[in-house]
Amino acid sequence: APTGDGMVTGGMAPVPSMLPGAAPASSTGVGAAEVPATAQAPLRAVVAPVAMNEQITGKQIKVVQGYIERCMAKYMTQSEIMSTLQAQAHIQPSLTCLVWQKLEEENSDTFFAYNAMVRAKDQVVAFNYLVEQQSRLMEKIGVAGPPDQLPMAHGMGL
């Protein structure tokens, strides 16, 4: 419920749908017309921009929560989610941040695991980039082919 200082307290249930593979729209109680079920669908502005002194409704919180869950299914970082919601659904970052904080407070274990998965995803992306760069460099210097076809370094078959 909104407090006198514009903050929202309580009223949010644990969100098991934040786990990978879950369908966010069904867990939030928000209809499919408001939060499209597919992660590929563009976000639509259903939450009016919220001024700092304006009260936030439960419906707005649920809509933003649904959007956050959809973005989390794509393993986006908090800042990526805030930017995406601002650009595509015209949701103020302060509202996204507020809903994120409340979800994180009520689902600390889920967010701990989620943050570990996001870090792992970032490491895989960085590794794949480095492998691609190495492959290009090897082609450039004339060494190409799978590792088992490359000459052995100093007679060692590593």
N, C-alpha and C positions, 0 to 999 in steps of 0.2 A: 504494500500500500504506500502511496506517496506520503512523504512527510512534509512538514512545513518548509524545509530547506530544499525541496525539489528532488530529494533522493527517494529511491524506491526501496522498500524493505519488505522482506518476506514474500509470501504468496507464490513462490516458484518451487515447483516440485523437482526432485532429482530427475535427471534427463538420461535415461539409459540409452536412448536412441543416438547418442553421440558416439557410440561405439561403431567402428567401421562396418559398412554393409547394412546399417539400419535405415529405415525409411523415415526421414525427419518429419514430413508433413503429418503422418498419422500420430506421432508421439507428442506433438505440440498442441493438438486440439484445434489447430487452424485448418480450415478447409482447403482442399486442393485448388480452389479458385484463387485463394490468396497466396499460397505458397506452392508453386508448381512442383510436382513430385520428382521430375527429372532434374538431375544436376546440370544438364546441358541447357535447359531453358533459361532465357535471360531473366534477370530479376526485374520485377516491376515495382514502381513506386506505390506502395499501399500504406506507407507510414508517412504522414505529413512531417515536414521538418519540425523539430521540437526546439522551442526557445528555452533558454536556461531557466527561466522562471515558470515555464508551463508544466502542468502536471502530465505525467506519463500514464497512459491507460494500460490495463492488462492486455488488451488486444494488441497494442503497439509492441509490448514486450514479447508476446507470443510470436508475432510476425517476425520481429528481429531475431528472436531465438531460432525460429525455423530457418531463416537465412544463414545464421551463424552455423547451424548444424549442416546445412547443405555445403557451405564452404569448407567446413571441417572434414566432410567426406572426401574433399579434394586435397586434404592435408595442407591447407593454406595457413600461413602464419597469422597471428592476430592483426598485425599491421596490414597484411594483404587483404584480410577480411574487411577491415575498417575502410580501406581504400575502395574495395570492390563495392561495398554497400553504399558508400557515398557516391561513387560514380554511376552505378547502375540503378540503384533504388532511391537515391537522394535521401539517404538516412544519415543524419549527423553522426560523426565519429564519437561524439560524447555519449549519445544514446547507445551505440554499438558497444562502446567501452563499458558503460554501466551494466548492460545486460551480460556482457562477457564476464565481468567481475562477479556478478551474482551467481552466474552458472558455475564459475570456477570455485567460488566459496562452497557451493552446495554439492559439487562433484569433483573434489580435489584429486581423488585417485584417478578418475577418468582423465582429467586435464594433465596430470603428471604423465600418464601413459601417452596421451596425445602429443604432448610436447616432445617426448622421447621419439615418437614416430616421425614427427616433423623434422627433428634433427637428423634422424636416420635417412629420411627422404632427401634432405639437403645434401647429405654426404654421398648418397648414391648419385645424385645429379652431378655433383662436383667430380666424383670418380669417373662417371661416364664422359664428362667433358675432357678430363685429362687423358683418358684412353683414346678419345677421338683426336686430340691434339698430338698424342704420341704416334698414332697411326699416320696422320698427315705428315709429320716430320720424317717418319721412317720411309714413306713413299717418296718424299722429297730427296732424301739421300740415297735412294735406290734400294732400300731394304724393304721388301714387302712379303706378305704371306703370313699364315698363322704361326704362332710361336713355335710349334713343333717342327716347322720347316725352316726356321732361322738357324744360322750357324751357331754352334755351341761356343759360349764364352769361355776362353781359356781351357778348353777341353772338358768343361763341366756341363753336364746335362741338367741344368736347373730348370 
